[in-house]
Amino acid sequence: MTVSEPIYKIVDQLPTGGITVMALQSLDFILPGQWQNIVGFENTIRHVTGETDPALIRQIGDRAVRLFNDKSQGYQRALWLYQTVDNTDALLGAAALANKVGEKISFFGFLDKITPKPERAQSLDLSLKLIVEILAFCQINGIPGDSLSDFLRALADYSGESLMRMAALICFDGLIPLGPDFLLKCLGTLQSLQPNDLQENPTFKAISAVVPGGSPSGQLGFVIQSFNAVQGWMSQFVSSHELTPQKVINRLQSFIELSKDNLDYLGAFLDMSTNYYYHTGVQTLARRLIERAVAEI
């Protein structure tokens, strides 16, 4: 659970374009203007605070870096969670998909490299990304990792990159690979699992040390309880924005070339070629650090 680079460098290295950014931008029809791809540490400080004085910006940055480096705080663990949940997807790597922003990415060259996940594995992946969201939220806000009630209250007020991350979770890990009844499928999968099924999942293996529950069966209980608690919000999000798999696919087709025959592969393609959880997670983390730094100065 170690972070090898300073937070300012991590924020500076976020890409300004590429598949992850284009995929997130394709969801602007759901949340018009809610998400801007703010990258660069100093740029993020200016954006969050509205400050222009270089000395004050430097002071805020120094304080944010100290907060992140303080291991008694949860910021590094939150970053590790966001990294881990994307790293356990099989990444094709940026080099293989080095396309300029605005150019269509041909889907067909990658079909021999990807395999759609079985429904059970996809359902579990979506559920565990949701668990990571809850755990990272608790780490960033310094509250116990099983504090579902605090998370649900905060979720009602999600905005910006945090709300976009949840929209992407619903669209890219729910609607596209599992269809319009993805919530029922996920719940059915979770209720059919045994504790050892959970332990065989690569994402769960990676994060199991920080999942509440005390034992494999207790942890499975926490996953089911968490999904149950959040599914009402997700269902409301889908219905209030009148979301369907086809609507999301139509937007993605503005930058991905695909035919009807390839739709089964689209979820796997997004899984392998995007790291939207990490990208927006770093942006959320930077915002919270900067807001706290300002409050303490």
Summary of the structure (lengths in Angstrom):
residues: 297
radius of gyration: 18.9
end to end distance: 29.1
largest distance: 57.1
contacts: 938
relative contact order: 0.19
helix: 70%
strand: 1%
